[in-house]
Amino acid sequence: MPLNVQDKKAIVADVGAQLAGAQTVVLAEYRGIPVEQLTKLRASARDQGVYLRVLKNTLARRAAQGTQFEPLADSMVGPLIYGISADPIASAKVLQNFAKTQDKLVITAGLYNGKLLDVAGVKALATIPSRDELLSQLLGVMLAPVSAMARVLGAVAAQKSAGAPAPVAAPAVEAAAPAEVVAEAAAPEAAAEPAAAAPEAGTETPQTPAAE
């Protein structure tokens, strides 16, 4: 059923509103794709926040006029499905992932941040991790030390519950021996014996007989 003037104006206004808040637009030919496959593609696009729509190229050019996506006008040829996203990589990722399983979807061009992309450029854009993927990776890095500490604490708790004695730290420095003990150990054995008593006053000391 042909579109009337009011329908065309509504489509141009709708697409124009999407382009106003978009960072990326990807174009792809969809010739020969079964309706049920296109339905799955649309569902995947909705889940990723991508505006996906089959458009008449004349209406798409009119909607893109005066926007950063106007340079795509020359690529708007043939039966195209348009992927429009505020996320810089979402539309490229959705269409590229679908193209891997459905060879009848052929990516033809794209535009990101005011720069035209060829097929290789769109595929390269699709390989960049999404914001959610990057946040997930960052969270994993941040939680790694916490996980390690949790494993250590869990092992200590298990050891205690099993009744294993807690390790006792060895003293850093042995206690110094008392000075008296050191002195006794250093003194010669002879010093330990009592000295001979000196003779009392007035007592004659036996003399050694002189040699004859």
C-alpha positions in Angstrom: 0.0 0.0 0.0 1.5 3.3 -1.1 2.2 5.9 1.6 0.3 9.1 1.6 1.9 12.5 2.3 1.0 12.5 6.0 2.5 9.0 6.4 5.7 10.1 4.7 6.0 13.2 6.9 5.5 11.1 10.0 8.2 8.7 9.0 10.7 11.5 8.2 9.9 13.1 11.6 10.4 9.8 13.4 13.7 9.0 11.7 14.9 12.6 12.1 14.3 12.4 15.8 16.3 9.2 16.1 19.1 10.7 14.1 19.2 13.8 16.3 20.3 11.7 19.3 22.4 9.1 17.4 26.1 8.6 17.1 26.1 5.7 14.6 24.1 4.7 11.6 24.7 1.4 9.7 23.1 0.4 6.4 22.6 -3.1 5.2 20.9 -4.9 2.3 18.3 -7.4 3.4 17.2 -8.8 0.1 15.9 -12.4 0.4 15.8 -12.7 4.2 12.7 -14.5 5.5 10.3 -12.5 7.6 10.8 -14.6 10.7 14.5 -13.9 10.5 13.9 -10.2 10.2 11.6 -10.4 13.2 14.4 -12.0 15.3 16.8 -9.2 14.1 14.4 -6.5 15.2 14.0 -8.2 18.6 17.8 -8.3 19.1 18.0 -4.6 18.1 15.4 -3.6 20.6 17.2 -5.4 23.4 20.4 -3.4 22.5 18.6 -0.1 22.2 19.0 0.1 18.4 16.4 1.7 16.2 16.1 -0.7 13.3 13.8 0.0 10.3 13.4 -0.8 6.6 13.1 2.6 4.9 12.5 4.1 1.5 15.8 5.7 0.7 14.2 8.9 -0.4 12.6 9.3 3.0 15.9 8.4 4.7 17.7 11.0 2.7 15.2 13.6 3.6 15.4 12.7 7.3 19.3 12.9 7.2 19.3 16.2 5.5 21.0 18.9 7.6 22.4 16.3 10.1 25.8 14.7 10.5 24.5 11.7 8.7 23.8 13.5 5.4 27.1 12.2 3.9 25.4 8.7 3.9 23.0 9.9 1.1 25.2 8.5 -1.7 25.2 5.1 0.0 21.4 4.9 0.3 20.8 2.7 -2.7 18.9 -0.6 -3.0 16.6 -2.4 -0.4 18.2 -1.2 2.9 17.5 -1.7 6.5 18.8 1.1 8.7 20.4 0.6 12.2 20.5 3.8 14.3 21.9 4.0 17.8 22.9 6.5 20.4 25.5 3.9 21.6 28.5 4.3 19.3 28.9 0.6 18.6 25.4 -1.0 19.2 24.0 -0.8 15.7 27.2 -2.1 14.1 27.4 -5.0 16.6 23.8 -6.0 16.2 23.9 -6.0 12.3 27.4 -7.6 12.2 26.4 -10.4 14.6 23.3 -11.2 12.6 25.3 -11.2 9.3 27.5 -13.9 10.7 24.5 -16.3 10.8 22.6 -14.9 7.8 24.7 -14.3 4.8 21.8 -12.6 2.9 22.3 -9.6 5.2 25.0 -7.5 3.6 26.4 -4.5 5.4 27.1 -1.7 2.8 28.2 1.4 4.8 28.0 3.3 8.0 28.8 6.5 9.7 30.2 7.1 13.2 31.0 10.4 14.8 30.7 12.3 11.5 33.0 9.9 9.6 31.9 7.6 6.8 32.7 3.9 7.3 33.1 1.2 4.6 32.3 -2.4 5.3 35.6 -3.1 7.0 35.1 0.0 9.2 31.7 -1.2 10.3 33.1 -4.6 11.1 36.0 -3.1 13.1 33.6 -0.9 15.0 31.5 -4.0 15.8 34.5 -5.7 17.5 34.9 -3.0 20.1 33.6 -4.1 23.5 30.3 -2.4 24.5 30.1 -0.1 27.5 28.5 -2.9 29.6 31.2 -5.3 28.6 33.9 -2.8 29.6 32.2 -2.2 32.9 32.0 -5.9 33.5 35.7 -6.4 32.7 36.6 -3.5 35.0 34.5 -4.9 37.8 36.2 -8.2 37.4 39.7 -6.6 37.8 38.6 -4.6 40.8 37.1 -7.7 42.6 40.1 -10.0 41.9 42.0 -8.9 45.1 38.8 -9.1 47.2 38.2 -12.7 45.9 41.7 -13.7 46.8 41.3 -12.3 50.3 38.0 -14.0 50.7 39.6 -17.4 49.8 42.4 -16.8 52.4 39.9 -15.9 55.1 37.7 -18.9 54.2 40.7 -21.2 54.5 41.6 -19.8 57.9 38.0 -20.2 59.1 38.0 -23.9 57.9 41.2 -24.6 59.7 39.9 -23.2 62.9 36.6 -25.1 62.7 38.7 -28.3 62.1 40.5 -27.7 65.4 43.9 -27.1 64.0 46.1 -25.0 66.3 46.8 -21.5 65.1 50.4 -21.0 64.1 52.5 -19.3 66.8 55.0 -16.7 65.7 58.6 -17.4 66.8 60.1 -14.7 69.0 62.1 -12.2 67.0 65.0 -12.1 69.6 65.9 -14.6 72.3 65.9 -13.3 75.8 69.4 -12.3 77.0 70.9 -14.6 79.6 71.4 -13.0 83.1 74.7 -11.4 83.8 75.4 -13.7 86.7 75.0 -16.8 84.6 77.3 -15.4 81.9 79.9 -14.6 84.6 79.8 -18.0 86.1 80.1 -19.7 82.7 83.1 -17.6 81.9 85.0 -18.2 85.3 87.6 -21.1 85.3 86.8 -24.2 87.3 89.6 -23.5 89.7 87.9 -20.4 90.8 85.0 -22.5 92.0 87.3 -24.3 94.6 87.8 -22.7 98.0 91.3 -21.1 98.5 93.7 -22.6 101.1 93.4 -21.0 104.5 96.1 -18.6 105.5 98.0 -19.6 108.7 96.9 -18.0 111.9 99.0 -15.4 113.6 101.6 -16.9 116.1 101.6 -20.2 114.6 105.1 -21.5 113.6 105.5 -22.5 110.1 107.5 -25.7 109.8 110.8 -25.0 108.1 112.4 -27.2 105.5 115.5 -28.8 106.9 118.7 -27.3 105.5 120.8 -29.4 103.4 123.6 -31.1 105.3 
